[in-house]
Amino acid sequence: MNPILKPQYDKAIQQTKNHILNDVNKYLEKQDCLPPFEQYMDDRKVFIEQIWLNTWLNTATSHVKYAEKKQYLTNKGLDINDLNKKVINRLFRSEIRKVEVFPYEEWLRTNLGDNKEEWEKRYKERRKSYLQNVEEQKDLEEKRKYKMKFSYYIEQLMEKHYEELFLYIRYLTGSNIALEIERNGIVLSSMELTFEEYLSNEMNMPYNQFYFLEDRTEAYENLIFQHLIDFLPTWLKDKLPTRIKEEYEDIFDHSLSNSFLLEISTPLLEEITEEFLEDLFSEYVIDLEKLLDIPFDVEIHKEIMEKDRQRKEQKEAEDREEQRRRKEEEARMIEDIFGREYYPPTNIDVKYILHTGETNTGKTFQAINRMMQATSGLYLAPLRLLALEIYEKLNQQGVPCSLKTGEEEKLVLEAQHQSSTVEMFHEKDFYEVVVIDEAQMIADRERGFSWYRAITKANAKEVHIIASLHAKNMILQLLGDIDVEVHEYRRETPLQVENELFQLSHTRKGDALVCFSRRSVLETASELQRKGWQVSIIYGSMPPEARKKQMERFINGETKVIVSTDAIGMGLNLPIRRIVFLENDKFDGIRRRMLTSQEVKQIAGRAGRKGIYDIGRVAFTSDRKRMKYLLEKRDEDLYRFTIAPTSAVLERFQKYSNNLGLFFYLWGHFRSPEGTKKASLTEEMQLYEMIMDTMVEARMSLHDLFSFLKLPFATSEASLRAQWKVNMEAIVENRDLPEPKIKQDSLEELELAYKAIGLHLLFLYRLERRTEAYYWEKVRLELSDQINDQLKTGIKGKKRTKQCKKCGKELAAKFKFAVCNDCFYQT
């Protein structure tokens, strides 16, 4: 025998002997009488041969080391140099089949075949053991079937007496609650507190949480389960028929034991515990705790439970009826307060003229000219800057005009015209002509209601509405059956999209570079200034005076380029040669999203100025094909406009209540008419929560309080919200308004100070304190000049460089990828 194989060969022989003897035992135990040894050999010879072969191959293959296998094959004269491990293993297994076969038949005859006494003895032992095992299995099967039968019987018994068991558990649980409440001095928050509320909420109350920290539901579930274990065996023995007990004794040969009953019942007890707990959840704690003083009797406790349930059902029915009545009353209130407010205007004496068309087509020019010819007029703008522009234009052309934007008032002697932001519209003031600009903003989710109110409540002889083309049908629908004169305008200067993608090095005189955040505007302007460009800067939070000066610098040629947010798209007419979109997406307050077609049109439409640039050019930094499609596609019509509470709505609400919390609740449940959407009033509710249930709410009328909630300021600034609250407290306490905090160390601090003074002015004008307001307007103007000076002299900021992650090459600021093109194409 090869020394490599010898240890495993001996091991395989021993394993084969064991396997053969096991086979002999299994063969003999199933024979009804002693078979001759030769019969066994005839019946099992083939199988025994296979036992040896399988045992040998598996043992050798598994336990001979790989290096030894290679040595064995090499010694056999086989060339295995180019063979992989899998092939070598297969070849080794094939070669060892030729090893000398263990003489199992000779061994078996020697040990059993030639020894008849041993053969007969083995047969008797195996047969006896086999028959005993059969009997044991039969007995076990009989007991198993009986246990299933017994379990089913107990389940039926417990189901039949479910109410009796529940009454007992109800009594024990109620007694435990009573003792728990008395022992720990627990205070119940309501006479109608349910057991579920007691477990989940009551222990969290400040005056109770000292007593319990663990999960009370689990504790009571365990308590119920333990009660069932304690009394169920005795209860079952009392309920079980005699024949069931006798049958048990016959099968198990002893009397029915408690341990057996619990073994069979425990799964059922776990289920019924959950059911009992579920049934107890809805019961009042006061009904359960009184059971402590009533000794348990099934009939007495059944009667008590039925009365408790009847009383609870009656109370719940009364509550449902009260709830139904309240909902009906609530629906009537909502319909009375809001329902008849948002319908087309009925004043057919008003003449409506709709000016609709693309950006920069002269819509506003035509409407303003008509207003200037009238004896009185009102211009409503979306921005203070636009209101200021019209105010100055009319006064320069000899038409006295006042300005009112909430944060400022410039009253001109004997003026019959007024320029305002749309939020300052007052429906009771009459004007011969009212002009409402950028009316497509009626669809804005926060400010749209101001346009709705101005359009539908305008008290005028003529109302001129200026809107984009896609708002035309919605505005006509809003005006209902009123005859509307429609004027459509087309651009005289065409727009041309450039083929080449824009890079900052392509900047030329007359360009307006558009980003969608203040930070991006300042960073881009700073980079251009470092390259030697004189830049005008425009963004939404910039003071109107500073914005106006930045525009004038561009108009007068002091600066050659504008860097702006999309604020440039709202009514600002500038000599712009080319609009460049540095970004194609924006954050809209909720998420970052692609620009809409209307936004692209609104901004791109500012390119071109008749007589200066007869073609308006548009460029993009990426995705030119898609952006060009958005610019040229026909916009889907607006189909919903925003509605919000009016003064008439507030007046009708005051017939019912002066509680603004109730007002916001009713507004939330009001279903707006088809084609409309409700203003969320999120900012108003955020401010209201700051003064709810305080002296401010108690001392101020609902109408005044709501008007202060609607003051147009940046509620996103925590410092301004705090300033608003302090001012409200000063008003109701009849104190002077605290002066706004002013810091001037940075551009950000200057802008925040400007906003703080703006909020202070909103309060001063609201309180008719005009003398103070004039002083603070001068202070604000000084801040505006400081902001403009900082923008004029250059934005100081560290240049942000972007580098390729692979080669370190500097990338353009707007380059979207982490590696340069060269590195990308090399991978």
Secondary structure, DSSP 8 states (H G I E B T S, - for coil): --TTTHHHHHHHHHHHHHHHHHHHHHHHHT-SS---HHHHHHHHHHHHHHHHHHHHHHHHHHHS-HHHHHHHHHHTT---TT--HHHHHHHHHHHGGGS----HHHHHIIIIIT-HHHHHHHHHHHHHHHHHHHHHHHHHHHHHHHHHHHHHHHHHHHHHTHHHHHHHHHHHHHHHHHHHHHHHT---S-TT-BHHHHHHTGGGSTTTTTT--S-HHHHHHHHHHHHHHHHHHHHHHHHS-HHHHHHHHHHHSS---HHHHHHHHHHHHHHHHHHHHHHHHTSBHHHHHGGGGS---HHHHHHHHHHHHHHHHHHHHHHHHHHHHHHHHHHHHHIIIIITTSS----TTSEEEEEEESTTSSHHHHHHHHHHHSSSEEEEESSHHHHHHHHHHHHHTT--EEEE-SS-EE--TT--EEEEEGGG--TTS-EEEEEE-SGGGGG-TTTHHHHHHHHHH--EEEEEEEE-GGGHHHHHHHTTTS-EEEEEE--SS-EEE-SS---GGG--TTEEEE-SSHHHHHHHHHHHHHTT--EEEE-TTS-HHHHHHHHHHHHTTS-SEEEE-GGGGTT----BSEEEES-SEEE-SS-EEE--HHHHHHHHTTB-BTTTBSSEEEEESS-HHHHHHHHHS-------EEE---HHHHHHHTTT---HHHHHHHHHH----TTEEE---HHHHHHHHHHTTSHHHHHS-HHHHHHHHT--S-TT-HHHHHHHHHHHHHHHTT----------SSHHHHHHHHHHHHHHHHHHHHTT-HHHHHHHHHHHHHHHHHHHHHHHH--------EE-TTT--EE-TT--SSS-HHHHHH-
